[in-house]
Amino acid sequence: MIDLGIPATMIFAILGKTNPDGSVALEKDNFNLEIFKVLKRELGEDLALISNVCLCTYTTDEQCVYAEKGKVLNEKSAVMLGKIAAAHAEAGADIIAPAAMVDGQVRHIRMALDEKGFDDVAIMTYIKSDSCLFEPFFKAVSTSKTPRAKVDSSKFRTDVLNTKMFLKKLDLDVGEGADIVIIKPALTNLDIVLLAKERYPTVPIAAYQVSGEYAMMRAPELNEEAMLVETLCSIRRAGADMILTYDALRIAKHLEQKRFL
């Protein structure tokens, strides 16, 4: 991976142990913390480690947020995300990527990191539309009998038709101190990638090519490699400074061999 020029990898571990409030995230010997320690010890500073911070990894119902009677508890969720972020930074994470989309998460994470002396750890916030393209990932990683049953995901993701809502969330997270913004999914939000780059030209904009996009490229009627190159080109043209993709190794080998893009 490093030899191919890939600068970073995102860690999203699925734990064998969960509990209702996700407090297992703060146990000293949990797998997520251990994997950061191992990777940092083995790789040092050669590969940046990005921590995907969300409650769904740790809660029994795999919900991304705390909720009560269908209402998202923003403050409670954001405080917990801050605690998890600080624990991951202490274990070796270089970048924190909060995925829960709750209001105030960037502010609380920044405070938690700074209080622990991790002012050099960057925050790479997610801004996600309520897309069907996440479904292959959910189905692949879910171990809960009632996954994400507590609250409708549209309560904490942006409406697919509402550009103003997306930009409002963008303004909120950047205003709270986000260093990098991830827009997700990539292909169905290329217009948002462009708008975000125009709105914040000095903020690095990343686009995440998600599981549904990955699955579509494997349709038997399509040339898979050509589709991969074409979609990544479109994301780059839209203004993305960084691209997160499950096909990182494949495209890196392609670039090394053909010097394309």
Helices and strands as residue ranges (DSSP letters): E 8-11, G 23-26, H 31-43, E 48-53, G 55-57, E 67-68, E 71-72, H 74-91, E 95-98, H 105-115, E 122-128, G 132-134, H 135-141, G 153-155, H 163-175, E 180-184, G 187-189, H 190-199, E 205-209, H 211-216, H 224-238, E 242-245, H 248-258
